[in-house]
Amino acid sequence: MKAVVLCLVAALAWAQAPAPDSALAEMKARGVIALDALTWTGTEASVLRRLKRAERLGAFDYLRDKTGTLDGSAVQFETGQGYKRLLLTVRGHERWLFILSQEARGFFEKRGSEAKFVFQITDMKKVRLFTDEGLLTDPGVDLYLAAKRRKPVFWIDTYGRPAGTVRPPAAGTPPQAPPKALPPPPGRPPEAPAPTPGTIPKAGVVAPSDAPDPRAVSTVEALLSAGGLEITGDEARALGAASGLPEAEFLKKTTIKAVPWPGGMRLFVPGGDPLLKKVAELRKR
């Protein structure tokens, strides 16, 4: 009998955790616990986690968009650190989940699920997306929000058939991404002419029978591994023109690296160089 009593006391102590002042004040502000409460239970802690999860999922923006206000749905909480933080209340969470669930019902009905049985929809692992009360479960919220973001998602409809935002596979499991095809073998463009001194060389890798110098290969690998970017000769000339300098002077002052390569030159802008931004702007045109 004494052992049973001790177990009950231990269970009660676990269920009602000592409450730090800041956490206690936050839970009261959200409406999770009564204003005169001194502790909270494990169930109330779970409610708090769901409110914070809804905040991360964009509940504030969603409620503003759907209702035009956050009155009653959120409170300004004094953190004690010189600033206030917006908190979702229990009432706000209920409002967010109800509106989102109604929207989700319409979504699934438009995609072939029978309205009176829509709460029986599950994900591909047979986990229900709605409760008996018609509210989205946590997996249901995740799936529907992913669908709103136009991501491919799949579910089992009210007829027990696989359905999805894209055509589901016949086996009822999400399709695997097809393997990437191997790139075609490099071609053999014509031999590049030797560059004229004081001018930007024409870039372009030529693939003659001779292999590149190992030192050139090491230089290219080092440039690329350090965040360097290979550019074309036209891009190098455009950078030179944008600088307003003659080509010969631009070549002296620029950080562009020209690496000798069989049949031509390879041009690189080193990693971290401001010219990288200018190259990106050129390629957007």
TIPA-546765 format. One line per field, with one value per residue (C-alpha): residue in one letter; residue number from 1; x, y, z. Coordinates in Angstrom, 1 decimal, decimal comma. Example, Ala and Ser with C-alpha at 12.3 -4.5 7.8 and 13.67 -1.06 7.14 Angstrom:
BEGIN
aa <- c(A  S)
i <- c(1  2)
east <- c(12,3  13,7)
north <- c(-4,5  -1,1)
up <- c(7,8  7,1)
REM end
This chain:
BEGIN
aa <- c(M  K  A  V  V  L  C  L  V  A  A  L  A  W  A  Q  A  P  A  P  D  S  A  L  A  E  M  K  A  R  G  V  I  A  L  D  A  L  T  W  T  G  T  E  A  S  V  L  R  R  L  K  R  A  E  R  L  G  A  F  D  Y  L  R  D  K  T  G  T  L  D  G  S  A  V  Q  F  E  T  G  Q  G  Y  K  R  L  L  L  T  V  R  G  H  E  R  W  L  F  I  L  S  Q  E  A  R  G  F  F  E  K  R  G  S  E  A  K  F  V  F  Q  I  T  D  M  K  K  V  R  L  F  T  D  E  G  L  L  T  D  P  G  V  D  L  Y  L  A  A  K  R  R  K  P  V  F  W  I  D  T  Y  G  R  P  A  G  T  V  R  P  P  A  A  G  T  P  P  Q  A  P  P  K  A  L  P  P  P  P  G  R  P  P  E  A  P  A  P  T  P  G  T  I  P  K  A  G  V  V  A  P  S  D  A  P  D  P  R  A  V  S  T  V  E  A  L  L  S  A  G  G  L  E  I  T  G  D  E  A  R  A  L  G  A  A  S  G  L  P  E  A  E  F  L  K  K  T  T  I  K  A  V  P  W  P  G  G  M  R  L  F  V  P  G  G  D  P  L  L  K  K  V  A  E  L  R  K  R)
i <- c(1  2  3  4  5  6  7  8  9  10  11  12  13  14  15  16  17  18  19  20  21  22  23  24  25  26  27  28  29  30  31  32  33  34  35  36  37  38  39  40  41  42  43  44  45  46  47  48  49  50  51  52  53  54  55  56  57  58  59  60  61  62  63  64  65  66  67  68  69  70  71  72  73  74  75  76  77  78  79  80  81  82  83  84  85  86  87  88  89  90  91  92  93  94  95  96  97  98  99  100  101  102  103  104  105  106  107  108  109  110  111  112  113  114  115  116  117  118  119  120  121  122  123  124  125  126  127  128  129  130  131  132  133  134  135  136  137  138  139  140  141  142  143  144  145  146  147  148  149  150  151  152  153  154  155  156  157  158  159  160  161  162  163  164  165  166  167  168  169  170  171  172  173  174  175  176  177  178  179  180  181  182  183  184  185  186  187  188  189  190  191  192  193  194  195  196  197  198  199  200  201  202  203  204  205  206  207  208  209  210  211  212  213  214  215  216  217  218  219  220  221  222  223  224  225  226  227  228  229  230  231  232  233  234  235  236  237  238  239  240  241  242  243  244  245  246  247  248  249  250  251  252  253  254  255  256  257  258  259  260  261  262  263  264  265  266  267  268  269  270  271  272  273  274  275  276  277  278  279  280  281  282  283  284  285)
east <- c(0,0  2,8  4,5  1,3  1,0  4,6  4,0  0,9  2,8  5,7  3,2  1,5  4,8  5,7  2,4  2,5  5,9  7,3  6,6  9,3  7,8  8,4  7,0  4,0  3,3  3,5  1,0  -1,4  -1,1  -1,9  -4,9  -3,4  -3,8  -6,0  -4,7  -4,5  -2,6  0,7  1,7  0,8  0,2  1,7  -1,4  -1,2  2,5  1,4  -1,1  1,7  3,8  0,9  0,5  4,2  4,1  1,2  3,2  6,1  3,6  2,5  -0,7  -0,4  -0,2  -2,9  -5,3  -4,6  -5,4  -8,6  -10,1  -8,4  -7,4  -5,5  -7,9  -8,5  -6,1  -2,8  -1,4  1,6  3,7  6,3  9,4  11,2  14,1  13,0  10,8  7,4  6,6  3,5  2,0  -0,8  -3,6  -5,6  -8,6  -6,4  -5,1  -8,7  -9,7  -6,6  -7,2  -10,9  -10,5  -7,6  -9,6  -12,6  -10,3  -8,7  -12,1  -12,9  -9,5  -10,0  -13,6  -12,5  -10,1  -12,7  -13,3  -16,9  -17,9  -19,7  -16,7  -13,9  -12,8  -11,8  -9,0  -5,5  -2,0  -0,1  0,8  -2,9  -2,6  -5,9  -5,8  -8,9  -10,3  -13,9  -14,8  -13,6  -10,3  -7,0  -4,6  -0,9  -0,1  -3,1  -1,9  1,5  0,1  -2,4  0,2  2,6  -0,2  -0,8  2,9  2,4  4,6  3,8  1,8  -0,3  -3,1  -5,7  -9,1  -12,6  -12,8  -9,5  -7,7  -4,3  -4,7  -2,3  -1,5  0,3  -0,7  0,0  1,7  -0,3  1,3  0,1  3,5  5,1  7,1  10,8  12,8  14,1  17,8  19,8  21,0  24,8  26,0  27,0  30,7  32,4  32,6  35,6  35,2  37,7  41,1  41,2  43,7  46,6  45,7  47,1  49,4  47,5  44,1  41,7  42,1  39,1  38,0  36,8  38,0  39,2  39,6  42,6  44,3  47,0  46,0  46,2  49,3  48,9  49,8  47,0  44,5  45,6  45,2  41,6  40,7  42,1  40,1  36,9  37,2  37,8  34,5  35,9  33,7  34,7  33,6  33,7  35,9  32,8  32,0  35,6  35,4  32,1  33,6  36,5  34,2  32,2  35,4  36,1  39,7  41,6  41,9  45,7  45,3  42,2  44,3  47,0  44,6  42,0  41,9  40,7  42,9  43,8  44,8  46,6  44,7  45,2  43,8  42,9  42,6  40,2  39,2  38,2  37,0  38,4  36,0  35,0  35,9  33,5  33,5  31,4  28,4  29,0  29,1  25,8  24,3  25,6  24,1  20,7  20,5)
north <- c(0,0  2,4  1,7  2,5  5,8  6,7  6,0  8,2  11,0  10,7  10,7  13,8  15,6  14,7  15,9  19,2  20,7  23,6  26,7  29,3  32,8  33,7  30,5  30,7  34,2  33,2  30,4  32,6  35,3  32,7  31,4  27,9  28,0  30,0  33,4  32,1  28,9  28,1  25,1  23,4  19,8  17,7  18,2  22,0  21,8  19,9  22,7  25,2  23,2  23,2  27,0  27,5  25,1  27,1  30,3  28,7  27,5  31,1  31,4  35,1  35,9  33,4  34,9  38,4  37,4  35,5  37,6  40,9  41,1  39,4  40,7  37,9  35,7  37,1  39,1  41,3  39,7  41,7  39,5  41,4  42,0  45,4  44,3  42,7  39,5  38,5  35,3  33,1  32,5  29,3  31,1  32,2  28,6  27,3  30,0  29,3  25,5  25,8  28,1  26,0  22,8  24,2  25,3  21,8  20,1  22,1  21,3  17,5  17,6  19,4  16,6  13,8  13,0  12,6  15,4  13,3  11,0  13,6  13,1  9,5  10,7  9,4  10,0  7,2  5,7  5,4  8,2  10,2  13,8  14,9  14,2  13,1  16,7  17,7  19,5  18,8  16,6  17,6  15,3  16,8  20,3  19,5  17,8  20,5  23,3  21,5  21,2  25,0  25,5  23,5  20,6  17,1  15,4  12,2  10,8  8,0  9,4  8,5  5,6  4,1  5,2  7,0  10,6  13,6  17,0  15,2  11,8  9,1  5,9  2,8  1,1  3,8  5,1  8,4  8,2  8,2  10,9  9,4  8,9  11,7  10,9  10,9  14,0  13,5  13,2  16,5  17,6  18,7  22,4  24,0  25,0  28,4  30,9  32,1  35,3  38,7  40,3  42,9  41,6  39,3  35,8  34,0  31,4  28,0  24,6  22,6  18,9  17,9  14,6  16,1  16,0  19,3  20,0  18,6  21,9  23,6  20,9  21,6  25,3  24,9  22,5  24,9  27,8  25,9  24,4  28,0  29,2  30,5  30,8  30,0  32,7  33,1  35,5  37,6  37,9  39,0  41,6  42,9  43,2  45,1  47,4  48,1  49,1  51,9  50,8  49,8  46,0  46,0  48,1  46,0  42,9  44,3  45,3  42,6  39,5  37,3  34,2  32,8  29,2  27,8  24,8  22,6  24,6  27,7  29,5  29,0  32,2  32,3  34,9  33,9  33,0  36,0  38,5  41,5  40,6  37,6  39,8  41,6  38,3  37,3  40,6  40,0  36,5  37,8  40,1)
up <- c(0,0  0,9  -2,5  -4,3  -2,5  -3,3  -7,0  -7,0  -5,4  -7,9  -10,9  -9,5  -9,1  -12,7  -14,1  -12,4  -13,0  -11,0  -13,1  -13,8  -13,5  -17,2  -18,5  -16,2  -17,3  -20,9  -20,5  -18,7  -21,4  -24,1  -22,1  -21,7  -17,9  -15,5  -14,3  -10,7  -11,6  -10,0  -12,1  -15,3  -16,4  -19,1  -21,2  -20,9  -21,9  -25,1  -25,8  -25,6  -28,0  -30,5  -30,2  -30,9  -33,8  -35,4  -35,0  -37,0  -39,6  -40,3  -38,2  -37,7  -41,4  -42,2  -39,6  -40,8  -44,3  -43,5  -40,7  -41,2  -37,5  -34,7  -32,0  -29,5  -31,5  -30,2  -27,4  -26,9  -24,2  -22,2  -22,2  -19,4  -21,8  -23,0  -25,9  -26,5  -28,4  -30,2  -28,9  -30,3  -27,9  -27,4  -29,0  -31,9  -32,4  -32,5  -35,0  -37,2  -37,1  -37,8  -40,8  -42,2  -41,8  -43,6  -46,4  -46,5  -46,7  -49,9  -51,3  -50,9  -52,1  -55,3  -55,9  -55,9  -52,2  -51,2  -48,9  -46,2  -45,9  -46,2  -42,6  -43,4  -45,7  -44,6  -45,7  -47,5  -44,2  -43,3  -40,7  -40,6  -41,8  -39,9  -36,4  -35,9  -35,2  -38,7  -37,6  -39,2  -37,3  -37,2  -40,2  -42,0  -41,4  -42,7  -45,8  -46,7  -46,2  -48,4  -51,0  -50,7  -51,5  -54,7  -53,5  -54,6  -51,9  -51,8  -49,8  -49,7  -50,7  -49,4  -51,9  -50,7  -53,8  -54,0  -54,9  -55,0  -56,3  -59,1  -60,6  -58,0  -58,9  -59,4  -56,4  -54,1  -53,0  -54,0  -57,2  -57,0  -58,9  -62,2  -62,3  -63,9  -67,4  -67,9  -69,7  -73,3  -74,1  -74,8  -78,4  -80,2  -81,1  -83,5  -82,3  -80,6  -82,1  -79,9  -78,0  -79,1  -76,4  -74,4  -75,3  -73,4  -74,8  -76,3  -73,8  -74,6  -73,8  -76,8  -76,5  -78,6  -78,3  -76,0  -72,3  -70,3  -68,2  -64,7  -63,2  -65,2  -64,0  -60,4  -60,9  -62,2  -59,4  -56,8  -58,3  -58,5  -55,0  -53,6  -55,1  -58,4  -61,5  -65,1  -67,5  -71,3  -73,2  -74,2  -70,5  -69,7  -72,5  -71,1  -67,7  -69,2  -71,1  -68,0  -66,1  -68,6  -68,9  -72,1  -72,4  -71,7  -68,5  -67,4  -67,8  -65,6  -62,8  -63,0  -60,8  -63,6  -64,0  -67,4  -67,3  -70,4  -71,7  -74,8  -77,7  -75,8  -72,5  -69,5  -67,7  -64,0  -61,5  -58,1  -55,2  -53,2  -55,9  -56,4  -60,1  -59,3  -58,7  -62,0  -63,8  -62,2  -63,4  -66,9  -67,1  -66,1  -69,1)
REM end
